[in-house]
């Protein structure tokens, strides 16, 4: 049975997704592709939020649900900005982002408290407030907080 926390997390994911869409409204290709010195371009930010090209973020959520403490060797500084993503428009990339986060919100909405409490091992988070062993709820919160 879905927990109240799962329903709330799902709502927050959708809210953050809508906020990102609003931020990107009217963003032209030139601006979307321009990166300030030492920073990511808007397209690179969207790419990072979509996670690994062709894979997305959903497999990480599913792995936490199906495996005992799966390990994710993440590179937080990787925008996952592939050649394909560099060629598509910001509108197309935003659609990828929206699809990924709708799927995540739908998946999370039906989880129980015990499923939300399952853990992953993410060494890159060791020195962060998230911690090296975040629960699924914290992982999902971390993902949607990036937006």
ZAZA-352913 format. One record per residue (C-alpha): x, y, z; residue number from 1. Coordinates in pm, whole numbers, always signed. Example, Ala and Ser with C-alpha at 12.3 -4.5 7.8 and 13.67 -1.06 7.14 Angstrom:
residues 2
{rec {+1230, -450, +780}, 1}
{rec {+1367, -106, +714}, 2}
end
This chain:
residues 147
{rec {+0, +0, +0}, 1}
{rec {+126, +344, -92}, 2}
{rec {+245, +551, +200}, 3}
{rec {+154, +912, +260}, 4}
{rec {+522, +1002, +222}, 5}
{rec {+533, +834, -120}, 6}
{rec {+232, +1031, -237}, 7}
{rec {+393, +1353, -111}, 8}
{rec {+727, +1273, -279}, 9}
{rec {+544, +1209, -605}, 10}
{rec {+372, +1547, -579}, 11}
{rec {+700, +1725, -508}, 12}
{rec {+867, +1556, -809}, 13}
{rec {+584, +1678, -1033}, 14}
{rec {+598, +2026, -882}, 15}
{rec {+974, +2054, -935}, 16}
{rec {+934, +1925, -1291}, 17}
{rec {+674, +2195, -1362}, 18}
{rec {+903, +2459, -1212}, 19}
{rec {+1185, +2352, -1445}, 20}
{rec {+954, +2361, -1744}, 21}
{rec {+848, +2713, -1650}, 22}
{rec {+1212, +2824, -1614}, 23}
{rec {+1280, +2690, -1964}, 24}
{rec {+978, +2856, -2129}, 25}
{rec {+1089, +3068, -2421}, 26}
{rec {+1453, +2959, -2392}, 27}
{rec {+1605, +2985, -2741}, 28}
{rec {+1866, +2741, -2871}, 29}
{rec {+2150, +2992, -2859}, 30}
{rec {+2091, +3074, -2493}, 31}
{rec {+2022, +2708, -2404}, 32}
{rec {+2355, +2604, -2553}, 33}
{rec {+2564, +2882, -2403}, 34}
{rec {+2766, +2796, -2095}, 35}
{rec {+2904, +3072, -1874}, 36}
{rec {+3273, +3029, -1796}, 37}
{rec {+3319, +2733, -1564}, 38}
{rec {+2945, +2654, -1559}, 39}
{rec {+2705, +2428, -1747}, 40}
{rec {+2472, +2546, -2020}, 41}
{rec {+2096, +2508, -1964}, 42}
{rec {+2100, +2207, -2200}, 43}
{rec {+2381, +2047, -1998}, 44}
{rec {+2182, +2102, -1678}, 45}
{rec {+1877, +1934, -1832}, 46}
{rec {+2099, +1653, -1958}, 47}
{rec {+2241, +1600, -1609}, 48}
{rec {+1889, +1585, -1464}, 49}
{rec {+1792, +1325, -1726}, 50}
{rec {+2088, +1114, -1608}, 51}
{rec {+2273, +871, -1835}, 52}
{rec {+2163, +909, -2198}, 53}
{rec {+1948, +615, -2306}, 54}
{rec {+1918, +490, -1948}, 55}
{rec {+1769, +765, -1731}, 56}
{rec {+1725, +766, -1356}, 57}
{rec {+1446, +506, -1322}, 58}
{rec {+1687, +207, -1323}, 59}
{rec {+1851, +343, -1007}, 60}
{rec {+1515, +358, -831}, 61}
{rec {+1428, +7, -952}, 62}
{rec {+1767, -127, -842}, 63}
{rec {+1711, +4, -489}, 64}
{rec {+1370, -165, -486}, 65}
{rec {+1500, -497, -620}, 66}
{rec {+1852, -533, -476}, 67}
{rec {+2003, -520, -130}, 68}
{rec {+2195, -192, -106}, 69}
{rec {+2300, -155, -471}, 70}
{rec {+2616, +46, -526}, 71}
{rec {+2610, +345, -760}, 72}
{rec {+2948, +485, -858}, 73}
{rec {+2829, +830, -956}, 74}
{rec {+3024, +1120, -1096}, 75}
{rec {+2826, +1422, -970}, 76}
{rec {+3018, +1649, -1207}, 77}
{rec {+2912, +1456, -1517}, 78}
{rec {+2643, +1636, -1720}, 79}
{rec {+2583, +1321, -1934}, 80}
{rec {+2585, +1559, -2230}, 81}
{rec {+2631, +1320, -2520}, 82}
{rec {+2666, +1399, -2887}, 83}
{rec {+2300, +1308, -2937}, 84}
{rec {+2188, +1541, -2662}, 85}
{rec {+2400, +1822, -2801}, 86}
{rec {+2221, +1787, -3137}, 87}
{rec {+1862, +1781, -3014}, 88}
{rec {+1672, +2097, -2932}, 89}
{rec {+1619, +2224, -2581}, 90}
{rec {+1247, +2152, -2631}, 91}
{rec {+1325, +1788, -2711}, 92}
{rec {+1560, +1761, -2414}, 93}
{rec {+1297, +1916, -2190}, 94}
{rec {+1050, +1650, -2311}, 95}
{rec {+1302, +1380, -2213}, 96}
{rec {+1335, +1541, -1871}, 97}
{rec {+958, +1562, -1831}, 98}
{rec {+907, +1199, -1933}, 99}
{rec {+1175, +1076, -1693}, 100}
{rec {+1035, +1269, -1399}, 101}
{rec {+673, +1172, -1473}, 102}
{rec {+782, +806, -1475}, 103}
{rec {+969, +860, -1147}, 104}
{rec {+669, +1036, -987}, 105}
{rec {+437, +756, -1098}, 106}
{rec {+671, +487, -965}, 107}
{rec {+727, +660, -631}, 108}
{rec {+356, +731, -575}, 109}
{rec {+280, +362, -515}, 110}
{rec {+564, +279, -275}, 111}
{rec {+528, +169, +85}, 112}
{rec {+723, +310, +379}, 113}
{rec {+939, -4, +385}, 114}
{rec {+1024, +40, +17}, 115}
{rec {+1112, +407, +74}, 116}
{rec {+1343, +295, +356}, 117}
{rec {+1550, +65, +131}, 118}
{rec {+1909, +184, +90}, 119}
{rec {+2167, +235, -180}, 120}
{rec {+2544, +269, -147}, 121}
{rec {+2667, +589, -314}, 122}
{rec {+3032, +649, -222}, 123}
{rec {+3033, +992, -393}, 124}
{rec {+2785, +1111, -129}, 125}
{rec {+3001, +1009, +167}, 126}
{rec {+3098, +1365, +262}, 127}
{rec {+2754, +1517, +191}, 128}
{rec {+2446, +1563, +409}, 129}
{rec {+2281, +1288, +202}, 130}
{rec {+2533, +1036, +328}, 131}
{rec {+2692, +733, +169}, 132}
{rec {+2390, +508, +234}, 133}
{rec {+2080, +708, +143}, 134}
{rec {+1735, +557, +160}, 135}
{rec {+1526, +543, -154}, 136}
{rec {+1324, +837, -21}, 137}
{rec {+1641, +1041, +28}, 138}
{rec {+1774, +938, -316}, 139}
{rec {+1450, +1047, -484}, 140}
{rec {+1451, +1369, -282}, 141}
{rec {+1811, +1431, -390}, 142}
{rec {+1718, +1375, -754}, 143}
{rec {+1425, +1610, -746}, 144}
{rec {+1615, +1864, -538}, 145}
{rec {+1857, +1907, -823}, 146}
{rec {+1577, +2066, -1018}, 147}
end
